[in-house]
Amino acid sequence: MKSGRTSAPFVDAALVMVALLDAVVMTDPDRPYADIVAVVAALALAVRRRWPYLVFALTLPAAAVSPASAASAVALYTVSATTRNRRTIAVCAALYSLACIAQLPDYGFPTAAHVELLVSLGYNIATGAAAIFLGQLVQARRDLQQRLAEIHQAREHEQQLLAQTVLAKERAQLAREMHDVVSHQVSLIAVQAGALQVNTSDPDTKTTAKTIRELSVRTLDELRHMVTVLRASGTAPTELTPQPTLAGLGQLIANSGIETRLLGDLPADISAATQRAIYRTVQEALTNIRKHAPGATATIHIQRHNATIEVAITNTPATRPTQPLPGARHGLIGLRERTELLGGTITCGPTAGNGYQIQLRLPTTIH
């Protein structure tokens, strides 16, 4: 579209030059007024796109008194290519034909000596007819391109709807699986933990069972909300669970069941995204300690250095045998992706004392 608009002035200039050349070639020394109207008609082609009917009217005198037919043919083509009214095109064709026939009285009735004039008039009329057909052809081609573009857009929209439908079905299936399998198993964990809390007399066991039950109940609530979000695909937006901040870090540590020291101050003036990244990193680190280093203690050290905030979560070696638990390392992958989006880095690895450390560095974006 942009290249077409750029080339339009050059096309119009070329047509003006061709019409002027036609006027010069067909010059009649005995009829200077014919040359003048032919030049005016040629120059009028410069504004044919903006005022096609006015330009056509200005070229009619040239068709009536001059053998030069290029300007009139271009003007007739422009009218034919821009209007959809067939009557208008027929009227313009009739006016053009009458203008061409109007030259006959100036030369008398046709005789053998005037055959050349009749051939010239016939050529002019044929040229006008060709201009009309060409204009209609260009208009039909333009309409066809528009229809093809509309069909292409409709197909893209249909593909998007199909993709959304498939995605909605997958989300609904995932929601059913989460509800029927995961939620059911977490409910059993909560029930068993509640029964253990009631039936045991050991205070430590009772406390542990209470923590397990509370975490199971909280997990069930989050699962139910996630199922609602999944099932609401394609409908009105569903409100997401409130995202964690550093204000909830203390509660997270208390519920972890791990002896943890928190060193440093919790900055409250950093962005919500940075706070979520720190919270999720600590959460993942404590989860990994419970899974892979039972009985270990942990230290969370938070430091702020001007435009950077560093968080180091270090744990001691395990003091009890580890239990084989399923894991796909998706947690660390997700942390790394979240950190990279915020322009930070995250490293993890064993320490000199056979422990493990996760170190997070983030820019301190102020909210």
Buried (B, 14 or more C-beta within 10 A) or exposed (E): EEEEEEEEEEEBEEBBEBBBEBBEEBBBEEBEEBBBBBBBBBBBBBEBBEEBBEBBBBBBBBBBBBBBBBBBBBBBBBBBBBBEEEEBBEEBBEBBBEBBBBBBEEBEEEEEEBEEBEEBBEEBBEBBBEBBEBBBEBBEEEEEEEEEEEEEEEEEEEEEEEEEEEEBEEBBEBBEEBBEEBBEEBBEBBEBBBEBBEEBEEEEEBEBBBBBBBBBBEBBEEBEBBBEBBBBBEEEEEEEEEEBBBEBBEEBBEBBBBEBEBEBEBBEEBBEBBBBBBBBBBBBBBBBBBBBBBBBBBBBBBEBEEEEBBBBBBBBBBEEEEEEEEEEEEBBEEBBEBBEEBEBEBEBEEEEEEBBBBBBBBEBBEE
